């Protein structure tokens, strides 16, 4: 079993991946997380903020992959302000609710930050 890459942080800021039709965005992010999980490409932290918090709540197409990644040691940090803004705090399914300070700290510790 692989261990998370302590140097990589992913920033998820959209309710999908890329700047495309919303259906395509969801398909892309679903494939992305599935492949990360299946291939044990494990970032240290995945931060979800802005519209990205929609991916960690009830009904998200990526919950199974995120649960698996989390079980493999990947830390999922969810923006409290964003969850509250979208009234999603009660629908959270994975991850730990944090603040901007937690996201900044994850970025500070990272050697590589990737924004999707």
JOGI-V439067 format. One record per residue. RES is the residue in three letters. NEAR is the number of other ideal C-beta (glycine too) atoms within 12 Angstrom. Layout:
# JOGI-V439067
res | near
RES | NEAR
RES | NEAR
This chain:
# JOGI-V439067
res | near
UNK | 10
UNK | 18
UNK | 14
UNK | 27
UNK | 26
UNK | 19
UNK | 19
UNK | 26
UNK | 34
UNK | 39
UNK | 26
UNK | 41
UNK | 28
UNK | 27
UNK | 32
UNK | 30
UNK | 33
UNK | 20
UNK | 12
UNK | 15
UNK | 12
UNK | 18
UNK | 15
UNK | 16
UNK | 27
UNK | 25
UNK | 19
UNK | 25
UNK | 37
UNK | 25
UNK | 21
UNK | 31
UNK | 40
UNK | 22
UNK | 19
UNK | 32
UNK | 28
UNK | 17
UNK | 16
UNK | 19
UNK | 24
UNK | 32
UNK | 39
UNK | 31
UNK | 38
UNK | 49
UNK | 43
UNK | 47
UNK | 39
UNK | 25
UNK | 27
UNK | 37
UNK | 38
UNK | 35
UNK | 48
UNK | 42
UNK | 29
UNK | 15
UNK | 15
UNK | 32
UNK | 28
UNK | 40
UNK | 27
UNK | 19
UNK | 32
UNK | 36
UNK | 19
UNK | 24
UNK | 38
UNK | 29
UNK | 18
UNK | 26
UNK | 20
UNK | 35
UNK | 33
UNK | 44
UNK | 39
UNK | 41
UNK | 38
UNK | 24
UNK | 21
UNK | 34
UNK | 31
UNK | 18
UNK | 15
UNK | 25
UNK | 13
UNK | 29
UNK | 21
UNK | 12
UNK | 21
UNK | 31
UNK | 28
UNK | 30
UNK | 36
UNK | 23
UNK | 28
UNK | 28
UNK | 20
UNK | 18
UNK | 15
UNK | 26
UNK | 37
UNK | 20
UNK | 18
UNK | 36
UNK | 25
UNK | 13
UNK | 22
UNK | 26
UNK | 15
UNK | 18
UNK | 24
UNK | 24
UNK | 22
UNK | 30
